[in-house]
Amino acid sequence: MAPGPAAGDEDGARAELLRPVLGDGCGHMTAMDVVSLAAEGRVAHDALVDLLARWPYGPRVRRFAPPRVLSSPDSLDAVDAAFFDARLLTESEYDAILSAVLDGRGSDAPPQTPSEPTTETNPRPGTGFSRHSGE
């Protein structure tokens, strides 16, 4: 997977993506901001799909809480919001965006391989979560 841009380059990468769609001065926007603008009709559908497929995503932050309360505005949470919440994407567009990102045309947290131990825990039995020490 191709590495994402360095922290200092993120605003520049976003600005390059957004300039043709929204003009100058948009480098500070997050992917979730773009989804919100699309929901308001200020970003064309084709532009939204293209932007989400090429966005320099940051890592998702996951905690035991409702996902929309603690979503990461510049992660793939924005793609989920565009598809599941705002219904701005078709299923095939959603799949194509995720494939583009996972194929290295965007960046997000690297996938966990089966040989790596998981660290998620939930003390309540029967919830499907367990501690795996990898030993």
Backbone as a printed PyTorch tensor [residue, N CA C, xyz], in Angstrom:
tensor([[[  0.8490,  -1.1670,   0.0000],
         [  0.0000,   0.0000,   0.0000],
         [  0.8950,   1.2300,   0.0000]],

        [[  0.5600,   2.2000,  -0.8070],
         [  1.3390,   3.4250,  -0.8750],
         [  1.1260,   4.2350,   0.3930]],

        [[  2.1950,   4.8160,   0.9260],
         [  2.0300,   5.6160,   2.1300],
         [  1.2640,   6.8850,   1.8310]],

        [[  0.5440,   7.3870,   2.8270],
         [ -0.1830,   8.6350,   2.6780],
         [  0.7760,   9.7970,   2.7440]],

        [[  0.2900,  11.0080,   2.4630],
         [  1.1590,  12.1680,   2.5020],
         [  1.6090,  12.4580,   3.9220]],

        [[  2.7680,  13.1020,   4.0460],
         [  3.2600,  13.5200,   5.3550],
         [  2.3190,  14.5600,   5.9220]],

        [[  2.3230,  14.7130,   7.2360],
         [  1.3960,  15.6260,   7.8990],
         [  1.4370,  17.0180,   7.2930]],

        [[  2.6090,  17.5360,   6.9500],
         [  2.7150,  18.8720,   6.3790],
         [  2.1700,  18.9620,   4.9740]],

        [[  2.0590,  17.8290,   4.2830],
         [  1.5850,  17.8080,   2.9040],
         [  0.0840,  17.5970,   2.7830]],

        [[ -0.5980,  17.2590,   3.8810],
         [ -2.0060,  16.9030,   3.7980],
         [ -2.8700,  18.0530,   3.2870]],

        [[ -2.6760,  19.2750,   3.8060],
         [ -3.4660,  20.4060,   3.3280],
         [ -3.2190,  20.6610,   1.8470]],

        [[ -1.9770,  20.5170,   1.4030],
         [ -1.6560,  20.7050,  -0.0040],
         [ -2.3080,  19.6480,  -0.8800]],

        [[ -2.2980,  18.3980,  -0.4160],
         [ -2.9330,  17.3160,  -1.1780],
         [ -4.4350,  17.5460,  -1.2670]],

        [[ -5.0330,  17.9520,  -0.1610],
         [ -6.4750,  18.2350,  -0.1770],
         [ -6.7780,  19.4110,  -1.0920]],

        [[ -5.9590,  20.4620,  -1.0050],
         [ -6.1820,  21.6540,  -1.8310],
         [ -6.1240,  21.3050,  -3.3110]],

        [[ -5.1590,  20.4440,  -3.7080],
         [ -5.0510,  20.0340,  -5.1030],
         [ -6.2980,  19.2850,  -5.5710]],

        [[ -6.8350,  18.4280,  -4.6960],
         [ -8.0480,  17.6810,  -5.0540],
         [ -9.2610,  18.5970,  -5.1370]],

        [[ -9.3560,  19.5450,  -4.2070],
         [-10.5560,  20.3710,  -4.0960],
         [-10.5730,  21.5810,  -5.0160]],

        [[ -9.4090,  22.0740,  -5.4350],
         [ -9.3470,  23.2980,  -6.2400],
         [-10.2520,  23.2430,  -7.4690]],

        [[-10.2260,  22.1830,  -8.2740],
         [-11.1000,  22.1630,  -9.4560],
         [-12.5960,  22.1550,  -9.1140]],

        [[-12.9280,  21.6830,  -7.9220],
         [-14.3370,  21.5480,  -7.5300],
         [-14.8340,  22.7670,  -6.7680]],

        [[-14.0370,  23.2550,  -5.8060],
         [-14.4870,  24.3170,  -4.9100],
         [-13.6410,  25.5820,  -4.9530]],

        [[-12.5890,  25.6070,  -5.7470],
         [-11.7340,  26.7870,  -5.8210],
         [-10.6400,  26.7540,  -4.7650]],

        [[ -9.9560,  27.8780,  -4.6260],
         [ -8.8420,  27.9800,  -3.6860],
         [ -9.3330,  28.1170,  -2.2490]],

        [[ -8.4290,  27.8540,  -1.3070],
         [ -8.7120,  28.0530,   0.1080],
         [ -9.4670,  26.9230,   0.7760]],

        [[ -9.4580,  25.7390,   0.1920],
         [-10.2260,  24.6130,   0.7400],
         [ -9.3360,  23.5180,   1.3220]],

        [[ -8.0310,  23.7430,   1.4270],
         [ -7.1090,  22.7220,   1.8890],
         [ -7.3400,  22.2690,   3.3130]],

        [[ -8.0520,  23.0560,   4.0890],
         [ -8.3220,  22.7170,   5.4850],
         [ -9.5180,  21.7830,   5.6490]],

        [[-10.2730,  21.5580,   4.5830],
         [-11.4960,  20.7580,   4.6730],
         [-11.1790,  19.2870,   4.8850]],

        [[-12.1000,  18.5940,   5.5570],
         [-11.9790,  17.1590,   5.7560],
         [-12.8660,  16.4320,   4.7510]],

        [[-12.7030,  15.1410,   4.6710],
         [-13.5620,  14.3410,   3.7960],
         [-15.0230,  14.4640,   4.2240]],

        [[-15.2700,  14.5410,   5.5300],
         [-16.6410,  14.6890,   6.0260],
         [-17.2290,  16.0360,   5.6020]],

        [[-16.3960,  17.0950,   5.5400],
         [-16.8570,  18.3930,   5.0410],
         [-17.3200,  18.2730,   3.5920]],

        [[-16.5790,  17.5290,   2.7870],
         [-16.9280,  17.3420,   1.3800],
         [-18.2590,  16.6030,   1.2650]],

        [[-18.4490,  15.5760,   2.0940],
         [-19.7140,  14.8340,   2.0870],
         [-20.8630,  15.7670,   2.4770]],

        [[-20.6500,  16.6090,   3.4720],
         [-21.6880,  17.5620,   3.8940],
         [-22.0310,  18.5330,   2.7670]],

        [[-21.0170,  19.0300,   2.0740],
         [-21.2690,  19.9360,   0.9460],
         [-22.0260,  19.2250,  -0.1710]],

        [[-21.7050,  17.9660,  -0.4080],
         [-22.4190,  17.1960,  -1.4320],
         [-23.8750,  17.0010,  -1.0240]],

        [[-24.1140,  16.7580,   0.2550],
         [-25.4900,  16.5910,   0.7340],
         [-26.2900,  17.8860,   0.5610]],

        [[-25.6110,  19.0220,   0.6250],
         [-26.2660,  20.3230,   0.4140],
         [-26.3840,  20.6680,  -1.0690]],

        [[-25.8370,  19.8290,  -1.9510],
         [-25.9040,  20.0820,  -3.3780],
         [-24.8110,  20.9970,  -3.8910]],

        [[-23.7850,  21.2390,  -3.0970],
         [-22.7110,  22.1530,  -3.4940],
         [-21.5300,  21.4390,  -4.1450]],

        [[-21.5370,  20.1100,  -4.1350],
         [-20.5320,  19.2990,  -4.8220],
         [-21.2830,  18.3140,  -5.7000]],

        [[-20.9540,  18.2960,  -6.9800],
         [-21.6140,  17.3960,  -7.9270],
         [-21.3260,  15.9430,  -7.5610]],

        [[-22.2450,  15.0820,  -7.9050],
         [-22.1370,  13.6660,  -7.5780],
         [-20.8540,  13.0460,  -8.1220]],

        [[-20.5620,  13.2560,  -9.4130],
         [-19.3560,  12.6760, -10.0110],
         [-18.0930,  13.1900,  -9.3210]],

        [[-18.0920,  14.4660,  -8.9490],
         [-16.9470,  15.0420,  -8.2480],
         [-16.7960,  14.4110,  -6.8670]],

        [[-17.9050,  14.1660,  -6.1810],
         [-17.8670,  13.5270,  -4.8630],
         [-17.2300,  12.1500,  -4.9560]],

        [[-17.6790,  11.3480,  -5.9010],
         [-17.1450,   9.9940,  -6.0660],
         [-15.6430,  10.0540,  -6.3510]],

        [[-15.2330,  10.9430,  -7.2440],
         [-13.8170,  11.0850,  -7.5850],
         [-13.0020,  11.5380,  -6.3780]],

        [[-13.4960,  12.5310,  -5.6470],
         [-12.7750,  13.0350,  -4.4760],
         [-12.6130,  11.9540,  -3.4100]],

        [[-13.6850,  11.2240,  -3.1290],
         [-13.6180,  10.1920,  -2.0900],
         [-12.6900,   9.0480,  -2.4820]],

        [[-12.5840,   8.7660,  -3.7680],
         [-11.6940,   7.6900,  -4.2270],
         [-10.2230,   8.0980,  -4.1470]],

        [[ -9.9360,   9.4070,  -4.2170],
         [ -8.5400,   9.8660,  -4.2410],
         [ -8.1300,  10.6070,  -2.9740]],

        [[ -8.9790,  10.6760,  -1.9640],
         [ -8.7220,  11.4600,  -0.7580],
         [ -7.5360,  10.9180,   0.0470]],

        [[ -6.7170,  11.7920,   0.6300],
         [ -5.6190,  11.3350,   1.5010],
         [ -6.1280,  11.0630,   2.9200]],

        [[ -6.7650,   9.9180,   3.1000],
         [ -7.4100,   9.5830,   4.3680],
         [ -6.4180,   9.4070,   5.5060]],

        [[ -6.8660,   9.7770,   6.6920],
         [ -6.1270,   9.5130,   7.9180],
         [ -6.7060,   8.2710,   8.5600]],

        [[ -6.1410,   7.8440,   9.6640],
         [ -6.6260,   6.6280,  10.3270],
         [ -7.9760,   6.8380,  11.0040]],

        [[ -8.7110,   5.7650,  11.1050],
         [ -9.9690,   5.7790,  11.8520],
         [ -9.6600,   5.6910,  13.3320]],

        [[-10.4700,   6.3420,  14.1330],
         [-10.3530,   6.2430,  15.5820],
         [-11.5560,   5.4470,  16.0440]],

        [[-11.3170,   4.3090,  16.6800],
         [-12.4200,   3.4490,  17.1170],
         [-12.3820,   3.2750,  18.6240]],

        [[-13.5220,   3.4800,  19.2170],
         [-13.7050,   3.2530,  20.6420],
         [-15.0450,   2.5630,  20.8040]],

        [[-15.3200,   2.0580,  21.9990],
         [-16.6180,   1.4490,  22.2510],
         [-17.6290,   2.5650,  22.4920]],

        [[-18.2080,   3.0590,  21.4260],
         [-19.2000,   4.1310,  21.4760],
         [-19.9250,   4.1490,  20.1410]],

        [[-21.0550,   4.8210,  20.0580],
         [-21.7330,   4.9310,  18.7610],
         [-20.7910,   5.5510,  17.7330]],

        [[-20.6660,   4.9600,  16.5360],
         [-19.6680,   5.4120,  15.5720],
         [-19.8220,   6.8620,  15.1330]],

        [[-20.9990,   7.3800,  15.0310],
         [-21.1650,   8.7560,  14.5620],
         [-20.8020,   9.7710,  15.6420]],

        [[-20.7660,   9.3410,  16.9010],
         [-20.3720,  10.2440,  17.9750],
         [-18.8620,  10.4600,  17.9440]],

        [[-18.1090,   9.4040,  17.6980],
         [-16.6560,   9.4750,  17.7190],
         [-16.0640,   9.1550,  16.3450]],

        [[-16.7060,   9.6120,  15.2810],
         [-16.1680,   9.3380,  13.9590],
         [-14.9400,  10.2070,  13.7140]],

        [[-14.1230,   9.7720,  12.8030],
         [-12.9340,  10.5070,  12.4050],
         [-13.2600,  11.2210,  11.0990]],

        [[-13.3300,  12.5560,  11.1050],
         [-13.8250,  13.2800,   9.9320],
         [-12.9560,  13.1950,   8.6960]],

        [[-11.7240,  12.7670,   8.8230],
         [-10.8740,  12.6650,   7.6460],
         [-10.4450,  11.2220,   7.4040]],

        [[-11.3100,  10.2870,   7.8110],
         [-11.0420,   8.8690,   7.5920],
         [-12.1230,   8.3080,   6.6700]],

        [[-12.1060,   7.0060,   6.5060],
         [-13.1340,   6.3570,   5.6870],
         [-14.5200,   6.4500,   6.3190]],

        [[-14.6170,   6.9780,   7.5270],
         [-15.9390,   7.2350,   8.1180],
         [-16.7540,   8.1420,   7.2110]],

        [[-16.0880,   9.0450,   6.4900],
         [-16.7880,   9.9460,   5.5740],
         [-17.4360,   9.1730,   4.4270]],

        [[-16.7540,   8.1500,   3.9360],
         [-17.3170,   7.3200,   2.8670],
         [-18.5250,   6.5530,   3.3980]],

        [[-18.3950,   6.0180,   4.6110],
         [-19.5380,   5.3390,   5.2370],
         [-20.7150,   6.2920,   5.3980]],

        [[-20.4440,   7.5130,   5.8310],
         [-21.5140,   8.5020,   6.0150],
         [-22.1770,   8.8390,   4.6850]],

        [[-21.3900,   8.9600,   3.6280],
         [-21.9500,   9.2740,   2.3080],
         [-22.8510,   8.1500,   1.8020]],

        [[-22.4800,   6.9050,   2.1170],
         [-23.2580,   5.7650,   1.6410],
         [-24.4180,   5.4280,   2.5700]],

        [[-24.1270,   5.2010,   3.8430],
         [-25.1430,   4.7160,   4.7630],
         [-26.0720,   5.8180,   5.2770]],

        [[-25.5190,   6.9720,   5.6270],
         [-26.3230,   8.0190,   6.2490],
         [-26.9730,   8.9490,   5.2310]],

        [[-26.1620,   9.5280,   4.3400],
         [-26.6780,  10.5250,   3.3990],
         [-27.2000,   9.9090,   2.1110]],

        [[-26.8810,   8.6430,   1.8780],
         [-27.3150,   7.9340,   0.6600],
         [-26.9290,   8.6910,  -0.6160]],

        [[-25.6840,   9.1690,  -0.6230],
         [-25.1560,   9.9090,  -1.7680],
         [-24.4440,   9.0020,  -2.7650]],

        [[-24.1880,   7.7530,  -2.3780],
         [-23.4480,   6.8170,  -3.2140],
         [-24.2720,   5.5690,  -3.4630]],

        [[-24.0870,   4.9820,  -4.6440],
         [-24.6720,   3.6810,  -4.9080],
         [-23.7630,   2.6240,  -4.2940]],

        [[-24.2510,   1.4040,  -4.2110],
         [-23.4360,   0.3210,  -3.6610],
         [-22.1880,   0.1000,  -4.5000]],

        [[-22.3100,   0.1750,  -5.8170],
         [-21.1350,  -0.0400,  -6.6690],
         [-20.1270,   1.1000,  -6.5190]],

        [[-20.5950,   2.3410,  -6.3350],
         [-19.6860,   3.4650,  -6.1080],
         [-18.9690,   3.3090,  -4.7630]],

        [[-19.7120,   2.9190,  -3.7470],
         [-19.1360,   2.6870,  -2.4190],
         [-18.0340,   1.6260,  -2.4930]],

        [[-18.3440,   0.5030,  -3.1530],
         [-17.3640,  -0.5720,  -3.2990],
         [-16.1420,  -0.1070,  -4.0920]],

        [[-16.3620,   0.6770,  -5.1550],
         [-15.2580,   1.1650,  -5.9840],
         [-14.3490,   2.1070,  -5.1980]],

        [[-14.9360,   2.9610,  -4.3620],
         [-14.1420,   3.8770,  -3.5400],
         [-13.2930,   3.0850,  -2.5510]],

        [[-13.9110,   2.1360,  -1.8610],
         [-13.1540,   1.3290,  -0.9020],
         [-12.0490,   0.5440,  -1.5930]],

        [[-12.3330,  -0.0020,  -2.7710],
         [-11.3100,  -0.7320,  -3.5240],
         [-10.1650,   0.1860,  -3.9200]],

        [[-10.4800,   1.4040,  -4.3660],
         [ -9.4430,   2.3620,  -4.7610],
         [ -8.5410,   2.6930,  -3.5750]],

        [[ -9.1470,   2.9000,  -2.4200],
         [ -8.3640,   3.2420,  -1.2260],
         [ -7.5140,   2.0520,  -0.7920]],

        [[ -8.1020,   0.8800,  -0.7590],
         [ -7.3700,  -0.3060,  -0.3100],
         [ -6.3110,  -0.7510,  -1.3100]],

        [[ -6.4750,  -0.3680,  -2.5740],
         [ -5.4700,  -0.6850,  -3.5920],
         [ -4.3120,   0.3010,  -3.5720]],

        [[ -4.3510,   1.2850,  -2.6670],
         [ -3.2320,   2.1930,  -2.5310],
         [ -3.4020,   3.5380,  -3.1890]],

        [[ -4.5640,   3.8110,  -3.7670],
         [ -4.7720,   5.1200,  -4.3780],
         [ -5.2390,   6.1330,  -3.3540]],

        [[ -5.4290,   5.7290,  -2.1250],
         [ -5.7440,   6.5860,  -0.9960],
         [ -4.9750,   5.9880,   0.1620]],

        [[ -5.2150,   6.4560,   1.3760],
         [ -4.5270,   5.8480,   2.5080],
         [ -5.4440,   5.7800,   3.7070]],

        [[ -5.3210,   4.7460,   4.4630],
         [ -6.0530,   4.5700,   5.7130],
         [ -5.2230,   3.5880,   6.5260]],

        [[ -5.6730,   3.2580,   7.6830],
         [ -4.9230,   2.3180,   8.5190],
         [ -4.7360,   1.0150,   7.7510]],

        [[ -3.5370,   0.4150,   7.7920],
         [ -3.3090,  -0.8270,   7.0620],
         [ -4.1870,  -1.9450,   7.6080]],

        [[ -4.6310,  -2.8380,   6.7350],
         [ -5.4680,  -3.9350,   7.2170],
         [ -4.6870,  -4.8570,   8.1270]],

        [[ -5.3810,  -5.4380,   9.0730],
         [ -4.7540,  -6.3720,  10.0020],
         [ -4.6740,  -7.7290,   9.3310]],

        [[ -3.5050,  -8.3500,   9.3870],
         [ -3.3510,  -9.6690,   8.7980],
         [ -3.7880, -10.7140,   9.8140]],

        [[ -4.1990, -11.8920,   9.3600],
         [ -4.6750, -12.9280,  10.2780],
         [ -3.6410, -13.3560,  11.3130]],

        [[ -2.3520, -13.1850,  11.0320],
         [ -1.3300, -13.6280,  11.9810],
         [ -1.1220, -12.6450,  13.1250]],

        [[ -1.6530, -11.4360,  12.9980],
         [ -1.4860, -10.4510,  14.0650],
         [ -2.5390, -10.6640,  15.1450]],

        [[ -2.1560, -10.5730,  16.4200],
         [ -3.1570, -10.7120,  17.4810],
         [ -4.0610,  -9.4890,  17.5420]],

        [[ -5.2990,  -9.7020,  17.9150],
         [ -6.2040,  -8.5850,  18.0940],
         [ -6.0840,  -8.0770,  19.5150]],

        [[ -6.4240,  -6.8200,  19.7070],
         [ -6.3380,  -6.2400,  21.0450],
         [ -7.6880,  -5.7410,  21.5190]],

        [[ -8.7430,  -5.9560,  20.7330],
         [-10.0680,  -5.5020,  21.1390],
         [-10.5820,  -6.3870,  22.2660]],

        [[-11.1680,  -5.7490,  23.2610],
         [-11.7250,  -6.4990,  24.3690],
         [-13.0960,  -5.9560,  24.7030]],

        [[-13.9180,  -6.8030,  25.2490],
         [-15.2200,  -6.4060,  25.7550],
         [-15.5220,  -7.3920,  26.8700]],

        [[-15.6630,  -6.9010,  28.0950],
         [-15.8170,  -7.8200,  29.2160],
         [-17.1510,  -8.5410,  29.2630]],

        [[-18.1300,  -8.1240,  28.4580],
         [-19.4430,  -8.7680,  28.4980],
         [-19.4300, -10.0440,  27.6650]],

        [[-19.7750, -11.1760,  28.2620],
         [-19.7850, -12.4270,  27.5020],
         [-20.8960, -12.4240,  26.4530]],

        [[-20.6550, -13.1490,  25.3840],
         [-21.6800, -13.3050,  24.3600],
         [-21.7730, -12.1540,  23.3810]],

        [[-20.8230, -11.2210,  23.4120],
         [-20.8890, -10.0870,  22.5050],
         [-20.0540, -10.2780,  21.2510]],

        [[-19.2940, -11.3720,  21.1950],
         [-18.4800, -11.6280,  20.0180],
         [-17.0730, -11.0750,  20.1130]],

        [[-16.7690, -10.3240,  21.1460],
         [-15.4290,  -9.7870,  21.3220],
         [-14.7060, -10.6030,  22.3730]],

        [[-13.4400, -10.8140,  22.1760],
         [-12.6530, -11.5280,  23.1750],
         [-11.2170, -11.0350,  23.1060]],

        [[-10.4690, -11.3060,  24.1270],
         [ -9.0530, -10.9410,  24.1400],
         [ -8.2770, -12.1090,  23.5690]],

        [[ -7.3940, -11.7800,  22.6450],
         [ -6.5370, -12.7880,  22.0500],
         [ -5.1040, -12.3280,  22.2610]],

        [[ -4.3510, -13.0990,  22.9970],
         [ -2.9840, -12.6890,  23.3290],
         [ -1.9940, -13.0190,  22.2410]],

        [[ -2.3710, -13.8620,  21.2920],
         [ -1.4640, -14.2580,  20.2300],
         [ -0.4370, -15.2770,  20.6720]],

        [[ -0.5870, -15.8180,  21.8560],
         [  0.3800, -16.8060,  22.3490],
         [ -0.0380, -18.1890,  21.9450]]])
